[in-house]
Amino acid sequence: MPPKKSTSGPQAVRRARVSRVIAACGLCDADERTAKIVSGLCPECLAMCEAAGPVYAPVPETFLPGPRVGGLPGADEVVDVTDRVDALRRAAGLR
């Protein structure tokens, strides 16, 4: 016995309507009703970040480039792909 058709199809589904959006500070969650939000921060948090200055954290060694260990010989060579493909096609008799 086949299943019965649903009476509530895609047309019957009501979509939520966003009528108001409130911006909040990214650090202290103060919203725009209590403080003016500038660049995602309230004035107090913005002043605190500007006073601290830029933060330069050391980069972990796992993110630094290093020499490759192992691998195929010639894997680090820069190859012009078009010339290489043309050479392979000539060797295969396709050109």
N, CA, C and O atoms as CSV, one atom per row, in Angstrom:
chain,resi,resn,atom,element,x,y,z
A,1,MET,N,N,0.845,-1.160,0.000
A,1,MET,CA,C,0.000,0.000,0.000
A,1,MET,C,C,0.905,1.242,0.000
A,1,MET,O,O,1.742,1.379,0.892
A,2,PRO,N,N,0.758,2.146,-0.975
A,2,PRO,CA,C,1.618,3.328,-1.037
A,2,PRO,C,C,1.292,4.301,0.097
A,2,PRO,O,O,0.168,4.326,0.598
A,3,PRO,N,N,2.283,5.100,0.496
A,3,PRO,CA,C,2.015,6.073,1.568
A,3,PRO,C,C,1.079,7.175,1.083
A,3,PRO,O,O,1.015,7.482,-0.107
A,4,LYS,N,N,0.363,7.755,2.028
A,4,LYS,CA,C,-0.561,8.830,1.691
A,4,LYS,C,C,0.227,10.123,1.476
A,4,LYS,O,O,1.266,10.346,2.097
A,5,LYS,N,N,-0.286,10.959,0.593
A,5,LYS,CA,C,0.362,12.236,0.339
A,5,LYS,C,C,0.172,13.149,1.544
A,5,LYS,O,O,-0.875,13.166,2.191
A,6,SER,N,N,1.218,13.898,1.812
A,6,SER,CA,C,1.180,14.830,2.932
A,6,SER,C,C,0.367,16.057,2.552
A,6,SER,O,O,0.468,16.565,1.435
A,7,THR,N,N,-0.434,16.522,3.490
A,7,THR,CA,C,-1.229,17.724,3.220
A,7,THR,C,C,-0.405,18.994,3.452
A,7,THR,O,O,-0.753,20.067,2.959
A,8,SER,N,N,0.677,18.862,4.198
A,8,SER,CA,C,1.519,20.035,4.449
A,8,SER,C,C,2.770,19.919,3.590
A,8,SER,O,O,3.774,19.346,4.014
A,9,GLY,N,N,2.705,20.463,2.389
A,9,GLY,CA,C,3.833,20.431,1.465
A,9,GLY,C,C,4.776,21.591,1.721
A,9,GLY,O,O,4.659,22.277,2.737
A,10,PRO,N,N,5.721,21.819,0.796
A,10,PRO,CA,C,6.676,22.914,0.963
A,10,PRO,C,C,6.006,24.285,1.032
A,10,PRO,O,O,6.537,25.216,1.637
A,11,GLN,N,N,4.827,24.399,0.404
A,11,GLN,CA,C,4.132,25.680,0.443
A,11,GLN,C,C,3.550,25.944,1.824
A,11,GLN,O,O,3.383,27.098,2.219
A,12,ALA,N,N,3.243,24.886,2.554
A,12,ALA,CA,C,2.611,25.051,3.853
A,12,ALA,C,C,3.618,25.410,4.941
A,12,ALA,O,O,3.225,25.879,6.010
A,13,VAL,N,N,4.893,25.201,4.691
A,13,VAL,CA,C,5.907,25.499,5.691
A,13,VAL,C,C,6.079,27.007,5.783
A,13,VAL,O,O,6.310,27.684,4.780
A,14,ARG,N,N,5.964,27.519,6.997
A,14,ARG,CA,C,6.130,28.965,7.179
A,14,ARG,C,C,7.583,29.251,7.484
A,14,ARG,O,O,8.210,28.579,8.302
A,15,ARG,N,N,8.102,30.252,6.817
A,15,ARG,CA,C,9.484,30.648,7.033
A,15,ARG,C,C,9.515,31.732,8.090
A,15,ARG,O,O,8.624,32.578,8.162
A,16,ALA,N,N,10.563,31.693,8.916
A,16,ALA,CA,C,10.727,32.725,9.933
A,16,ALA,C,C,11.139,34.024,9.265
A,16,ALA,O,O,11.896,34.009,8.295
A,17,ARG,N,N,10.666,35.107,9.755
A,17,ARG,CA,C,11.003,36.417,9.216
A,17,ARG,C,C,11.811,37.178,10.260
A,17,ARG,O,O,11.385,37.325,11.405
A,18,VAL,N,N,12.968,37.654,9.854
A,18,VAL,CA,C,13.810,38.438,10.741
A,18,VAL,C,C,13.394,39.890,10.592
A,18,VAL,O,O,13.531,40.481,9.521
A,19,SER,N,N,12.887,40.455,11.672
A,19,SER,CA,C,12.413,41.822,11.585
A,19,SER,C,C,13.362,42.805,12.263
A,19,SER,O,O,13.269,44.012,12.039
A,20,ARG,N,N,14.288,42.290,13.103
A,20,ARG,CA,C,15.206,43.182,13.792
A,20,ARG,C,C,16.486,42.437,14.114
A,20,ARG,O,O,16.462,41.272,14.511
A,21,VAL,N,N,17.596,43.120,13.941
A,21,VAL,CA,C,18.900,42.535,14.244
A,21,VAL,C,C,19.586,43.462,15.238
A,21,VAL,O,O,19.544,44.683,15.087
A,22,ILE,N,N,20.215,42.886,16.247
A,22,ILE,CA,C,20.928,43.668,17.247
A,22,ILE,C,C,22.397,43.293,17.188
A,22,ILE,O,O,22.752,42.123,17.330
A,23,ALA,N,N,23.252,44.285,16.979
A,23,ALA,CA,C,24.700,44.053,16.977
A,23,ALA,C,C,25.200,44.019,18.411
A,23,ALA,O,O,24.687,44.732,19.273
A,24,ALA,N,N,26.205,43.187,18.662
A,24,ALA,CA,C,26.775,43.074,20.006
A,24,ALA,C,C,28.293,43.156,19.923
A,24,ALA,O,O,28.888,42.834,18.895
A,25,CYS,N,N,28.911,43.588,21.013
A,25,CYS,CA,C,30.366,43.679,21.094
A,25,CYS,C,C,30.952,42.273,21.037
A,25,CYS,O,O,30.419,41.347,21.650
A,26,GLY,N,N,32.029,42.119,20.314
A,26,GLY,CA,C,32.635,40.802,20.164
A,26,GLY,C,C,33.345,40.308,21.410
A,26,GLY,O,O,33.619,39.113,21.519
A,27,LEU,N,N,33.651,41.188,22.351
A,27,LEU,CA,C,34.384,40.768,23.551
A,27,LEU,C,C,33.511,40.687,24.798
A,27,LEU,O,O,33.584,39.712,25.545
A,28,CYS,N,N,32.685,41.711,25.027
A,28,CYS,CA,C,31.924,41.733,26.283
A,28,CYS,C,C,30.425,41.526,26.082
A,28,CYS,O,O,29.675,41.533,27.058
A,29,ASP,N,N,29.975,41.345,24.858
A,29,ASP,CA,C,28.566,41.108,24.523
A,29,ASP,C,C,27.639,42.263,24.868
A,29,ASP,O,O,26.434,42.050,25.006
A,30,ALA,N,N,28.154,43.471,25.010
A,30,ALA,CA,C,27.284,44.636,25.176
A,30,ALA,C,C,26.596,44.876,23.843
A,30,ALA,O,O,27.242,44.881,22.796
A,31,ASP,N,N,25.272,45.079,23.883
A,31,ASP,CA,C,24.573,45.247,22.607
A,31,ASP,C,C,24.460,46.723,22.243
A,31,ASP,O,O,24.803,47.603,23.032
A,32,GLU,N,N,23.973,46.971,21.032
A,32,GLU,CA,C,23.917,48.328,20.515
A,32,GLU,C,C,22.886,49.195,21.219
A,32,GLU,O,O,22.858,50.408,21.010
A,33,ARG,N,N,22.045,48.602,22.042
A,33,ARG,CA,C,21.082,49.397,22.793
A,33,ARG,C,C,21.742,50.076,23.985
A,33,ARG,O,O,21.271,51.116,24.447
A,34,THR,N,N,22.851,49.485,24.496
A,34,THR,CA,C,23.517,50.051,25.672
A,34,THR,C,C,24.818,50.758,25.331
A,34,THR,O,O,25.263,51.610,26.099
A,35,ALA,N,N,25.444,50.431,24.200
A,35,ALA,CA,C,26.716,51.049,23.828
A,35,ALA,C,C,26.795,51.133,22.307
A,35,ALA,O,O,26.192,50.329,21.598
A,36,LYS,N,N,27.535,52.101,21.825
A,36,LYS,CA,C,27.724,52.241,20.380
A,36,LYS,C,C,28.764,51.214,19.929
A,36,LYS,O,O,29.852,51.139,20.499
A,37,ILE,N,N,28.436,50.439,18.925
A,37,ILE,CA,C,29.326,49.397,18.428
A,37,ILE,C,C,30.122,49.957,17.250
A,37,ILE,O,O,29.544,50.362,16.242
A,38,VAL,N,N,31.462,49.978,17.385
A,38,VAL,CA,C,32.349,50.469,16.335
A,38,VAL,C,C,33.298,49.336,15.959
A,38,VAL,O,O,34.037,48.837,16.808
A,39,SER,N,N,33.280,48.931,14.705
A,39,SER,CA,C,34.120,47.832,14.210
A,39,SER,C,C,33.924,46.554,15.021
A,39,SER,O,O,34.873,45.801,15.237
A,40,GLY,N,N,32.713,46.315,15.460
A,40,GLY,CA,C,32.402,45.089,16.187
A,40,GLY,C,C,32.713,45.136,17.671
A,40,GLY,O,O,32.533,44.135,18.365
A,41,LEU,N,N,33.182,46.290,18.185
A,41,LEU,CA,C,33.525,46.408,19.604
A,41,LEU,C,C,32.869,47.636,20.209
A,41,LEU,O,O,32.624,48.626,19.520
A,42,CYS,N,N,32.585,47.563,21.515
A,42,CYS,CA,C,32.081,48.732,22.226
A,42,CYS,C,C,33.262,49.673,22.507
A,42,CYS,O,O,34.411,49.245,22.405
A,43,PRO,N,N,33.008,50.938,22.858
A,43,PRO,CA,C,34.116,51.882,23.074
A,43,PRO,C,C,35.112,51.432,24.151
A,43,PRO,O,O,36.314,51.650,24.000
A,44,GLU,N,N,34.637,50.816,25.222
A,44,GLU,CA,C,35.540,50.369,26.286
A,44,GLU,C,C,36.488,49.274,25.793
A,44,GLU,O,O,37.692,49.332,26.041
A,45,CYS,N,N,35.948,48.293,25.104
A,45,CYS,CA,C,36.784,47.194,24.596
A,45,CYS,C,C,37.709,47.686,23.484
A,45,CYS,O,O,38.846,47.228,23.368
A,46,LEU,N,N,37.219,48.621,22.665
A,46,LEU,CA,C,38.033,49.184,21.600
A,46,LEU,C,C,39.215,49.952,22.183
A,46,LEU,O,O,40.334,49.839,21.682
A,47,ALA,N,N,38.977,50.736,23.239
A,47,ALA,CA,C,40.060,51.473,23.891
A,47,ALA,C,C,41.061,50.521,24.525
A,47,ALA,O,O,42.268,50.761,24.479
A,48,MET,N,N,40.562,49.439,25.119
A,48,MET,CA,C,41.442,48.447,25.742
A,48,MET,C,C,42.334,47.775,24.681
A,48,MET,O,O,43.521,47.553,24.919
A,49,CYS,N,N,41.763,47.456,23.526
A,49,CYS,CA,C,42.545,46.810,22.461
A,49,CYS,C,C,43.558,47.775,21.860
A,49,CYS,O,O,44.682,47.379,21.551
A,50,GLU,N,N,43.175,49.030,21.692
A,50,GLU,CA,C,44.104,50.014,21.139
A,50,GLU,C,C,45.240,50.307,22.108
A,50,GLU,O,O,46.371,50.539,21.680
A,51,ALA,N,N,44.954,50.301,23.423
A,51,ALA,CA,C,45.991,50.550,24.422
A,51,ALA,C,C,46.986,49.397,24.468
A,51,ALA,O,O,48.177,49.614,24.690
A,52,ALA,N,N,46.505,48.175,24.260
A,52,ALA,CA,C,47.389,47.010,24.298
A,52,ALA,C,C,48.300,46.976,23.084
A,52,ALA,O,O,49.383,46.393,23.140
A,53,GLY,N,N,47.878,47.592,21.991
A,53,GLY,CA,C,48.686,47.603,20.777
A,53,GLY,C,C,48.582,46.283,20.040
A,53,GLY,O,O,47.910,45.356,20.493
A,54,PRO,N,N,49.249,46.204,18.905
A,54,PRO,CA,C,49.183,44.955,18.136
A,54,PRO,C,C,49.893,43.819,18.862
A,54,PRO,O,O,50.920,44.017,19.512
A,55,VAL,N,N,49.331,42.646,18.738
A,55,VAL,CA,C,49.895,41.468,19.387
A,55,VAL,C,C,50.550,40.601,18.311
A,55,VAL,O,O,49.889,40.144,17.379
A,56,TYR,N,N,51.839,40.388,18.454
A,56,TYR,CA,C,52.565,39.539,17.518
A,56,TYR,C,C,52.988,38.282,18.253
A,56,TYR,O,O,53.999,38.273,18.955
A,57,ALA,N,N,52.219,37.235,18.091
A,57,ALA,CA,C,52.526,35.967,18.741
A,57,ALA,C,C,53.501,35.186,17.857
A,57,ALA,O,O,53.446,35.277,16.630
A,58,PRO,N,N,54.384,34.426,18.482
A,58,PRO,CA,C,55.295,33.626,17.661
A,58,PRO,C,C,54.525,32.560,16.871
A,58,PRO,O,O,53.544,31.997,17.358
A,59,VAL,N,N,54.981,32.302,15.668
A,59,VAL,CA,C,54.346,31.308,14.810
A,59,VAL,C,C,54.862,29.929,15.210
A,59,VAL,O,O,56.073,29.726,15.297
A,60,PRO,N,N,53.953,28.974,15.456
A,60,PRO,CA,C,54.405,27.625,15.819
A,60,PRO,C,C,55.245,27.005,14.700
A,60,PRO,O,O,55.036,27.298,13.523
A,61,GLU,N,N,56.176,26.165,15.071
A,61,GLU,CA,C,57.081,25.550,14.090
A,61,GLU,C,C,56.344,24.699,13.072
A,61,GLU,O,O,56.821,24.507,11.954
A,62,THR,N,N,55.184,24.189,13.456
A,62,THR,CA,C,54.433,23.358,12.516
A,62,THR,C,C,53.909,24.169,11.341
A,62,THR,O,O,53.587,23.595,10.301
A,63,PHE,N,N,53.813,25.497,11.479
A,63,PHE,CA,C,53.333,26.340,10.397
A,63,PHE,C,C,54.461,26.941,9.581
A,63,PHE,O,O,54.200,27.563,8.552
A,64,LEU,N,N,55.691,26.778,10.001
A,64,LEU,CA,C,56.826,27.324,9.270
A,64,LEU,C,C,57.251,26.369,8.168
A,64,LEU,O,O,57.177,25.153,8.345
A,65,PRO,N,N,57.698,26.903,7.023
A,65,PRO,CA,C,58.150,26.009,5.956
A,65,PRO,C,C,59.457,25.344,6.349
A,65,PRO,O,O,60.318,25.948,6.989
A,66,GLY,N,N,59.579,24.119,5.959
A,66,GLY,CA,C,60.797,23.387,6.270
A,66,GLY,C,C,61.202,22.515,5.108
A,66,GLY,O,O,60.446,22.365,4.149
A,67,PRO,N,N,62.379,21.943,5.181
A,67,PRO,CA,C,62.809,21.067,4.084
A,67,PRO,C,C,61.970,19.792,4.064
A,67,PRO,O,O,61.562,19.269,5.100
A,68,ARG,N,N,61.735,19.323,2.867
A,68,ARG,CA,C,60.980,18.073,2.733
A,68,ARG,C,C,61.900,16.901,3.001
A,68,ARG,O,O,63.056,16.884,2.580
A,69,VAL,N,N,61.375,15.945,3.693
A,69,VAL,CA,C,62.133,14.735,3.979
A,69,VAL,C,C,61.526,13.619,3.148
A,69,VAL,O,O,60.318,13.389,3.191
A,70,GLY,N,N,62.362,12.932,2.397
A,70,GLY,CA,C,61.866,11.837,1.564
A,70,GLY,C,C,61.187,12.368,0.315
A,70,GLY,O,O,61.557,13.426,-0.195
A,71,GLY,N,N,60.221,11.657,-0.165
A,71,GLY,CA,C,59.518,12.068,-1.378
A,71,GLY,C,C,60.231,11.569,-2.617
A,71,GLY,O,O,61.289,10.945,-2.533
A,72,LEU,N,N,59.650,11.844,-3.746
A,72,LEU,CA,C,60.213,11.406,-5.014
A,72,LEU,C,C,61.308,12.355,-5.457
A,72,LEU,O,O,61.243,13.550,-5.171
A,73,PRO,N,N,62.318,11.839,-6.156
A,73,PRO,CA,C,63.352,12.745,-6.658
A,73,PRO,C,C,62.760,13.682,-7.708
A,73,PRO,O,O,62.000,13.267,-8.583
A,74,GLY,N,N,63.128,14.947,-7.596
A,74,GLY,CA,C,62.617,15.950,-8.522
A,74,GLY,C,C,61.256,16.491,-8.153
A,74,GLY,O,O,60.672,17.252,-8.926
A,75,ALA,N,N,60.726,16.122,-6.990
A,75,ALA,CA,C,59.391,16.577,-6.594
A,75,ALA,C,C,59.369,18.069,-6.317
A,75,ALA,O,O,58.318,18.698,-6.436
A,76,ASP,N,N,60.500,18.649,-5.951
A,76,ASP,CA,C,60.545,20.065,-5.638
A,76,ASP,C,C,60.899,20.934,-6.844
A,76,ASP,O,O,60.965,22.157,-6.720
A,77,GLU,N,N,61.128,20.323,-8.008
A,77,GLU,CA,C,61.483,21.091,-9.194
A,77,GLU,C,C,60.273,21.851,-9.717
A,77,GLU,O,O,59.143,21.367,-9.645
A,78,VAL,N,N,60.521,23.040,-10.241
A,78,VAL,CA,C,59.462,23.811,-10.884
A,78,VAL,C,C,59.408,23.369,-12.336
A,78,VAL,O,O,60.407,23.442,-13.052
A,79,VAL,N,N,58.244,22.910,-12.768
A,79,VAL,CA,C,58.082,22.358,-14.109
A,79,VAL,C,C,57.012,23.157,-14.842
A,79,VAL,O,O,55.957,23.452,-14.281
A,80,ASP,N,N,57.285,23.503,-16.091
A,80,ASP,CA,C,56.272,24.129,-16.927
A,80,ASP,C,C,55.318,23.030,-17.377
A,80,ASP,O,O,55.687,22.145,-18.150
A,81,VAL,N,N,54.112,23.099,-16.893
A,81,VAL,CA,C,53.156,22.016,-17.112
A,81,VAL,C,C,52.823,21.856,-18.584
A,81,VAL,O,O,52.700,20.729,-19.063
A,82,THR,N,N,52.672,22.955,-19.317
A,82,THR,CA,C,52.315,22.850,-20.740
A,82,THR,C,C,53.391,22.128,-21.529
A,82,THR,O,O,53.081,21.266,-22.351
A,83,ASP,N,N,54.660,22.470,-21.290
A,83,ASP,CA,C,55.746,21.787,-21.999
A,83,ASP,C,C,55.789,20.313,-21.624
A,83,ASP,O,O,56.017,19.460,-22.482
A,84,ARG,N,N,55.573,20.011,-20.363
A,84,ARG,CA,C,55.606,18.614,-19.903
A,84,ARG,C,C,54.484,17.807,-20.550
A,84,ARG,O,O,54.707,16.672,-20.971
A,85,VAL,N,N,53.293,18.374,-20.635
A,85,VAL,CA,C,52.158,17.667,-21.246
A,85,VAL,C,C,52.401,17.465,-22.732
A,85,VAL,O,O,52.102,16.396,-23.266
A,86,ASP,N,N,52.935,18.467,-23.404
A,86,ASP,CA,C,53.244,18.327,-24.823
A,86,ASP,C,C,54.275,17.221,-25.057
A,86,ASP,O,O,54.149,16.457,-26.015
A,87,ALA,N,N,55.287,17.126,-24.200
A,87,ALA,CA,C,56.299,16.089,-24.313
A,87,ALA,C,C,55.673,14.715,-24.095
A,87,ALA,O,O,56.002,13.771,-24.814
A,88,LEU,N,N,54.790,14.586,-23.130
A,88,LEU,CA,C,54.139,13.305,-22.882
A,88,LEU,C,C,53.232,12.919,-24.043
A,88,LEU,O,O,53.178,11.747,-24.417
A,89,ARG,N,N,52.527,13.873,-24.615
A,89,ARG,CA,C,51.666,13.558,-25.761
A,89,ARG,C,C,52.479,13.126,-26.972
A,89,ARG,O,O,52.082,12.209,-27.692
A,90,ARG,N,N,53.630,13.790,-27.205
A,90,ARG,CA,C,54.502,13.385,-28.309
A,90,ARG,C,C,55.042,11.984,-28.069
A,90,ARG,O,O,55.111,11.181,-29.000
A,91,ALA,N,N,55.426,11.680,-26.830
A,91,ALA,CA,C,55.963,10.345,-26.519
A,91,ALA,C,C,54.901,9.272,-26.685
A,91,ALA,O,O,55.218,8.139,-27.046
A,92,ALA,N,N,53.633,9.617,-26.422
A,92,ALA,CA,C,52.573,8.636,-26.551
A,92,ALA,C,C,52.057,8.542,-27.985
A,92,ALA,O,O,51.205,7.706,-28.287
A,93,GLY,N,N,52.572,9.401,-28.870
A,93,GLY,CA,C,52.150,9.358,-30.273
A,93,GLY,C,C,50.829,10.054,-30.498
A,93,GLY,O,O,50.161,9.796,-31.499
A,94,LEU,N,N,50.438,10.925,-29.601
A,94,LEU,CA,C,49.154,11.644,-29.750
A,94,LEU,C,C,49.317,12.935,-30.526
A,94,LEU,O,O,48.326,13.577,-30.874
A,95,ARG,N,N,50.583,13.333,-30.809
A,95,ARG,CA,C,50.803,14.554,-31.596
A,95,ARG,C,C,51.810,14.288,-32.651
A,95,ARG,O,O,52.142,15.184,-33.427
